[in-house]
Amino acid sequence: MDFGVTVLPDPPFSRWLELIQLAERRGFQYAWTYDSHVLWQESIPMLAVAARETSKIHLGHFVTNPATREPTVLASAYATLHDLSNGRMAMGVGRGDSAVRYIGRQPMKVSDFEAACAMVKDFMNGKEVHWNDKDLQLKWVRPELPEIPMWVAGYGPKALGVAGRVGDGVIIQLADPEIIQWIMDTARRAAEEAGRDPSQLKCIVGAPSHISSDLADAREQVRWFPAMVSNHVMDLIERYGADGSAVPKALTDYVQARKFYDYNEHSRVGAKHGEFVTDEICDRFCVLGDVSQAKAKLKELAEVGVDQFNIYLMTHGQEETLAAYGESIIPELAGVAA
């Protein structure tokens, strides 16, 4: 299992970079950031600086989108960052949440999203594409670098179909083994139907992790996270219904108590819109407790095939979390096969 960390592109920029450099020293293989250009700072130039100020850790968005970022610009940005980092970029991509909703737009239609993802994946890796009735190629891409992987975020059958047909892996924003298995089965069926090898589809899980013996406090640190996930779940219910026939009730039931969502408190500890989230959902969706409890949960994730666990580092005690993982968790679990 690989380990990653996601740091918000919040000012001051120096703090963001400090945490990514610390994660690299602690043995994390990936450092990610959000792409929501109004709520936080513009992340492409930040990633460029991180590429110059780190040496080993892989970098990317968890996640970007081809809605606010015109697809050819997104591809060129990643190809450039790949050059600057000497081959350390990885792209997480979705249909758009806070980046589009906050400026009054909606997530991309799935068909448009799939077409954009297929083009961006080839284009950023130096292949010729046909786009807008034009043949295009980034002829300056360095052929000796490894290809930039594209990992697709999704919860519903249609978005997961895109991950299976186009992506190199699936990004899952929760740490519930039952839901993870359903998501990966859905994506891998789509991969197989498209003639791809379903076993090659990576599983990347992102969720907060607060290492503490005070479980009650740890839960308070993370209630914002299932509330954030509920934005996507509400979209699923609108599209598929809540009867469990298309999407598992383990994913949809908890949002029945949701009242509202305020993007001004997006991914913030103590966000009022997280008050409906129960202790049980905090425990299911996140990795909480002392080191031994966290290890047990992570081993459970490895057993269901998770290839990377990515910490949403938006709780208190960020240095302490990175230290606990670097000293006690990564050395033991980095060799655990998914």
C-alpha positions in Angstrom: 0.0 0.0 0.0 1.2 3.5 -0.9 0.5 6.5 1.3 -0.4 10.0 0.2 -1.5 13.2 1.8 -3.8 16.0 0.6 -3.1 19.6 1.8 -5.4 22.5 1.0 -3.9 25.3 -1.1 -4.7 27.7 1.7 -2.6 30.8 2.4 0.1 31.1 3.5 1.7 29.2 0.7 4.8 28.6 2.8 2.7 26.4 5.3 1.3 24.3 2.4 4.8 23.7 1.1 6.2 22.9 4.6 3.6 20.2 5.1 4.3 18.6 1.7 8.1 18.6 2.4 7.4 17.1 5.8 5.3 14.4 4.2 8.2 13.6 1.8 10.6 13.3 4.7 8.1 11.1 6.6 8.0 8.5 3.8 4.8 9.5 2.0 4.9 8.6 -1.7 2.2 11.1 -2.9 1.3 14.7 -2.1 -2.0 16.1 -3.4 -3.9 19.3 -3.3 -7.4 20.6 -4.1 -8.4 22.4 -7.2 -11.0 25.0 -6.3 -9.6 28.3 -7.5 -11.9 30.7 -5.7 -12.2 29.0 -2.3 -8.4 28.6 -2.2 -5.3 29.8 -4.0 -4.7 28.8 -7.7 -3.0 25.4 -7.4 -1.1 24.9 -10.7 1.7 27.4 -9.8 1.8 26.0 -6.3 2.4 22.5 -7.7 5.2 24.0 -9.9 7.0 25.3 -6.8 6.4 22.0 -5.0 8.0 20.2 -8.0 11.1 22.3 -7.6 11.2 22.1 -3.7 10.8 18.3 -3.4 12.8 15.5 -4.9 10.9 12.1 -4.6 7.3 12.6 -3.7 4.7 12.3 -6.5 2.4 15.4 -7.0 -1.0 16.2 -8.3 -4.6 17.2 -7.7 -7.1 15.2 -5.7 -9.0 16.2 -7.8 -8.9 18.6 -10.8 -11.6 18.8 -13.5 -11.8 19.5 -17.3 -14.8 21.9 -16.7 -13.2 24.9 -15.1 -9.9 24.0 -16.8 -10.2 23.8 -20.6 -9.0 20.3 -21.4 -6.0 21.2 -23.7 -4.8 23.7 -21.1 -5.1 21.1 -18.3 -3.2 18.6 -20.3 -0.4 21.1 -21.2 -0.2 22.2 -17.5 0.3 18.6 -16.4 2.9 17.8 -19.1 4.8 20.9 -18.1 4.6 20.0 -14.4 5.8 16.5 -15.3 8.9 18.0 -17.0 9.5 20.3 -14.0 9.2 17.4 -11.5 11.2 15.0 -13.7 8.3 12.6 -14.1 6.5 12.8 -10.7 3.0 13.9 -11.6 -0.2 11.9 -11.2 -3.6 13.3 -12.1 -6.8 12.9 -10.1 -9.8 14.1 -12.1 -13.5 14.4 -11.5 -16.6 16.1 -13.0 -16.2 19.1 -10.7 -17.6 19.9 -7.3 -16.7 23.0 -5.3 -14.7 24.5 -8.2 -17.8 24.6 -10.5 -20.6 24.9 -8.0 -19.1 27.8 -6.2 -19.0 29.9 -9.4 -22.6 29.0 -10.3 -22.0 26.1 -12.6 -22.8 22.4 -12.5 -20.6 19.3 -12.7 -19.9 18.1 -16.3 -22.2 15.7 -18.1 -20.7 12.3 -17.9 -20.4 11.9 -21.7 -18.5 15.2 -22.0 -16.4 14.2 -19.0 -15.4 10.9 -20.6 -14.5 12.5 -23.9 -12.3 15.1 -22.2 -10.6 12.5 -19.9 -9.8 10.3 -22.9 -8.2 13.2 -24.8 -6.4 14.7 -21.8 -4.8 11.3 -20.9 -3.3 10.9 -24.3 -2.5 14.6 -25.0 -0.6 15.2 -21.7 1.5 12.1 -22.4 2.6 13.3 -25.8 0.2 11.4 -28.1 -1.5 13.0 -31.0 -5.2 13.6 -30.5 -8.1 14.8 -32.6 -10.0 17.5 -30.7 -12.3 20.3 -31.9 -11.8 19.0 -35.4 -8.0 19.5 -35.1 -5.1 17.1 -34.9 -3.0 18.3 -32.0 0.2 17.1 -30.2 2.4 18.4 -27.4 5.6 17.7 -29.4 7.8 18.9 -26.5 6.8 16.1 -24.1 9.9 14.2 -22.9 9.4 10.7 -24.2 11.8 9.2 -21.6 9.6 10.1 -18.7 7.0 7.6 -17.4 3.4 8.3 -18.4 1.3 10.5 -16.2 -1.4 8.2 -14.7 -5.0 9.5 -14.6 -7.1 8.4 -11.7 -10.8 9.1 -12.0 -13.1 10.1 -9.0 -16.6 8.8 -8.9 -19.4 7.1 -6.9 -22.2 6.3 -9.3 -22.3 3.7 -12.1 -21.9 6.2 -15.0 -18.9 8.0 -13.6 -17.4 4.7 -12.5 -17.9 3.5 -16.1 -15.6 6.3 -17.2 -13.0 5.2 -14.7 -13.1 1.7 -16.0 -13.0 2.6 -19.6 -10.5 5.5 -19.5 -8.7 5.7 -16.2 -5.7 4.0 -14.7 -7.5 3.9 -11.3 -10.4 5.0 -9.2 -10.4 7.7 -6.6 -12.8 6.9 -3.7 -13.4 9.6 -1.1 -14.3 7.4 1.8 -12.7 4.5 3.8 -15.7 2.1 4.1 -14.7 -1.3 2.9 -18.2 -2.4 1.8 -18.7 0.7 -0.4 -15.1 0.5 -1.7 -15.7 -3.1 -2.9 -18.9 -2.1 -4.7 -17.3 0.8 -6.4 -14.3 -1.2 -7.6 -16.5 -4.1 -8.8 -18.6 -1.5 -10.8 -15.5 0.1 -12.4 -13.8 -3.2 -13.1 -16.9 -4.5 -14.9 -16.8 -1.5 -17.2 -13.1 -2.0 -17.8 -13.7 -5.6 -18.7 -16.6 -4.7 -21.0 -14.3 -2.3 -22.8 -11.7 -5.0 -23.3 -9.3 -3.7 -20.7 -7.6 -5.7 -17.9 -9.8 -5.0 -14.8 -7.0 -6.1 -12.5 -4.8 -3.2 -13.6 -7.3 -0.6 -12.3 -5.8 0.9 -9.2 -7.9 1.7 -6.1 -7.0 5.0 -4.3 -8.9 5.9 -1.1 -8.9 9.4 0.3 -10.2 10.2 3.8 -9.2 12.1 7.0 -7.2 10.3 9.6 -6.8 11.6 13.1 -4.5 9.6 15.3 -5.6 10.0 18.9 -6.8 8.0 21.9 -9.6 10.5 22.3 -12.1 9.1 19.8 -14.8 11.6 20.6 -12.5 14.5 19.7 -11.3 12.6 16.6 -14.9 12.3 15.4 -15.5 16.0 15.9 -12.4 16.7 13.7 -13.9 14.8 10.7 -17.7 15.4 10.6 -17.1 17.8 7.7 -15.9 14.9 5.6 -19.0 12.7 5.3 -20.9 16.0 4.8 -18.7 16.8 1.9 -19.2 13.3 0.4 -23.0 13.9 0.8 -22.8 16.4 -2.0 -22.0 13.6 -4.4 -24.5 11.2 -2.8 -27.3 13.7 -3.2 -26.5 13.8 -6.9 -26.6 10.0 -7.0 -30.0 9.9 -5.3 -31.4 12.5 -7.8 -30.2 10.4 -10.7 -30.7 6.9 -9.5 -33.1 7.0 -6.5 -32.4 5.8 -2.9 -33.9 2.3 -3.1 -30.5 0.6 -3.3 -31.1 -0.9 -6.7 -28.4 1.1 -8.5 -26.3 2.5 -5.6 -25.8 0.7 -2.3 -27.9 1.9 0.7 -24.7 1.8 2.7 -23.8 4.9 0.8 -27.1 6.7 0.5 -28.9 6.1 3.8 -26.9 8.5 5.9 -27.8 11.6 4.0 -31.5 11.4 4.9 -30.7 13.7 7.9 -28.8 16.2 5.9 -30.2 19.8 6.0 -27.9 22.0 4.0 -24.3 22.5 2.7 -22.3 25.7 2.9 -19.3 25.7 0.5 -17.8 28.6 2.4 -17.1 26.0 5.1 -16.0 23.3 2.5 -13.5 20.9 4.1 -13.3 22.8 7.3 -13.2 21.3 10.8 -16.3 22.3 12.7 -18.4 23.1 9.6 -22.0 23.5 10.7 -23.3 21.4 7.8 -21.6 18.4 9.4 -23.8 18.3 12.4 -26.0 15.6 10.9 -23.1 13.1 10.6 -23.3 10.3 13.2 -20.3 8.8 15.1 -20.9 5.6 13.2 -20.5 7.3 9.8 -17.3 9.1 11.0 -15.8 5.7 12.0 -16.9 4.1 8.7 -15.7 6.8 6.3 -12.5 7.8 8.1 -9.4 6.3 9.8 -9.6 7.2 13.5 -8.3 6.2 16.8 -4.8 5.4 18.2 -2.0 3.9 16.1 -3.2 0.3 16.6 -6.8 1.1 15.6 -5.6 3.0 12.5 -3.4 0.1 11.5 -6.3 -2.4 11.9 -8.5 -0.2 9.6 -5.8 0.2 7.1 -5.1 -3.5 7.0 -8.8 -4.0 6.3 -8.6 -1.6 3.4 -5.5 -3.4 2.0 -7.5 -6.7 2.2 -10.2 -5.3 0.0 -7.6 -4.2 -2.6 -6.8 -0.5 -1.7 -3.5 0.4 -3.4 -3.1 3.9 -1.9 -4.5 5.5 1.3 -4.4 9.3 1.0 -4.9 11.4 4.2 -7.1 14.5 3.9 -4.8 16.5 6.2 -7.5 19.0 7.2 -7.7 18.1 10.9 -5.9 19.6 13.9 -2.4 18.3 14.8 -1.1 17.9 11.2 2.5 17.4 12.2 1.5 14.8 14.7 -0.5 12.9 12.1 2.4 12.8 9.7 4.7 11.8 12.5 2.5 8.9 13.6 2.2 7.6 10.0 5.9 8.1 9.3 7.2 6.5 12.5 4.6 3.7 13.2 2.3 3.1 10.2 4.1 3.5 6.9 7.1 1.3 7.8 4.8 -1.6 8.7 2.1 -1.2 6.0 3.9 0.1 3.0 4.8 -3.5 2.1 1.3 -4.8 2.5 0.1 -6.0 -0.9 -3.4 -4.9 -2.0 
